[in-house]
Amino acid sequence: MEEDCTIATLLVIDDDEEELRGTLRAILEERSYAVHEARHGREGVACGQTHTMALVMTDLVMPKQEGIETMQQLRTLTPPPKIIAISGGGYTGRLHFLSAATVLGADRTL
């Protein structure tokens, strides 16, 4: 029996390279995922238009294009990727972004 050796391609969109993007990339690549990175939503959508992504992890608060608009644009791709919306706000005032992300199509929030 042949094994399915397909490597899932993931996209991490976040304006904080050192703290989040780099860490997530290292963890995911260690688990054999192909990982692309983007610094903001516009860059992430452009990457999604040229590569098929199984999963996108996107920050919600970024310069140039925030995460909610980015999620809406990613949902128009064929096939649409699964989306995890992330926000470092926790309980300090950005929690409503995570609720909005769920309503607007995020598969999960963190």
C-alpha positions as CSV (number, residue, x, y, z in Angstrom):
1,M,0.0,0.0,0.0
2,E,1.3,3.4,-0.9
3,E,1.6,6.1,1.8
4,D,0.3,9.6,1.1
5,C,3.4,11.8,1.4
6,T,1.6,15.0,0.6
7,I,3.0,17.9,2.6
8,A,0.5,20.4,3.7
9,T,1.3,24.0,2.8
10,L,0.6,26.6,5.5
11,L,0.8,30.4,5.5
12,V,1.6,32.5,8.6
13,I,0.6,36.1,8.3
14,D,1.8,38.4,11.1
15,D,3.7,41.7,11.3
16,D,5.9,40.5,14.2
17,E,8.6,38.3,12.6
18,E,10.8,37.5,15.5
19,E,8.2,36.7,18.1
20,L,5.5,34.9,16.2
21,R,6.1,34.2,12.5
22,G,9.6,32.8,13.0
23,T,8.6,30.7,16.0
24,L,5.5,29.3,14.2
25,R,7.6,28.6,11.1
26,A,10.2,26.7,13.1
27,I,7.6,24.6,14.9
28,L,5.6,23.8,11.8
29,E,8.7,23.0,9.6
30,E,9.9,20.7,12.4
31,R,6.7,18.8,11.9
32,S,7.3,18.6,8.1
33,Y,4.9,21.3,6.9
34,A,5.8,23.6,4.1
35,V,5.5,27.1,5.5
36,H,5.2,30.5,3.7
37,E,5.3,33.8,5.6
38,A,3.7,37.2,5.0
39,R,4.2,40.5,6.9
40,H,0.6,41.8,6.4
41,G,-2.7,40.9,4.8
42,R,-2.0,42.1,1.3
43,E,1.2,40.1,1.2
44,G,-0.7,37.1,2.6
45,V,-3.5,37.3,0.0
46,A,-0.9,37.6,-2.8
47,C,0.8,34.5,-1.5
48,G,-2.5,32.6,-1.3
49,Q,-3.2,33.6,-4.9
50,T,0.0,32.0,-6.2
51,H,0.2,28.9,-3.8
52,T,-2.6,26.6,-2.6
53,M,-2.7,26.7,1.2
54,A,-4.3,24.1,3.4
55,L,-4.2,26.4,6.4
56,V,-3.6,30.1,7.0
57,M,-2.8,31.5,10.5
58,T,-3.4,35.2,10.5
59,D,-3.0,38.0,13.0
60,L,-6.0,40.3,13.2
61,V,-4.2,43.6,14.0
62,M,-1.6,44.4,11.3
63,P,-0.5,47.4,9.2
64,K,-1.5,47.8,5.5
65,Q,-4.4,45.3,5.7
66,E,-5.9,43.9,8.9
67,G,-6.9,40.3,9.5
68,I,-10.6,40.5,9.0
69,E,-10.3,41.9,5.5
70,T,-7.6,39.4,4.8
71,M,-9.8,36.5,5.9
72,Q,-12.6,37.6,3.7
73,Q,-10.3,37.7,0.7
74,L,-8.7,34.4,1.5
75,R,-12.2,32.8,1.6
76,T,-12.6,33.7,-2.1
77,L,-9.7,31.5,-3.1
78,T,-10.3,28.1,-4.7
79,P,-10.0,25.9,-2.7
80,P,-10.5,28.2,0.3
81,P,-7.9,27.5,3.1
82,K,-8.8,26.7,6.7
83,I,-8.2,29.8,8.8
84,I,-7.0,30.3,12.3
85,A,-7.3,33.9,13.5
86,I,-4.8,34.9,16.1
87,S,-4.6,38.0,18.4
88,G,-2.2,38.9,21.1
89,G,-4.8,41.0,22.8
90,G,-6.2,38.3,25.1
91,Y,-8.5,39.9,27.6
92,T,-7.0,43.3,27.3
93,G,-9.4,44.8,24.8
94,R,-8.9,42.8,21.5
95,L,-11.0,39.8,22.5
96,H,-13.9,41.2,20.4
97,F,-11.7,40.8,17.3
98,L,-11.6,37.0,17.9
99,S,-15.4,36.9,18.2
100,A,-15.8,38.9,15.0
101,A,-13.3,36.6,13.3
102,T,-15.4,33.5,14.2
103,V,-18.5,35.1,12.8
104,L,-16.7,36.2,9.6
105,G,-15.3,32.7,8.8
106,A,-12.3,31.8,11.0
107,D,-12.3,28.0,11.5
108,R,-10.6,28.5,14.9
109,T,-9.2,31.4,17.0
110,L,-6.2,31.7,19.2
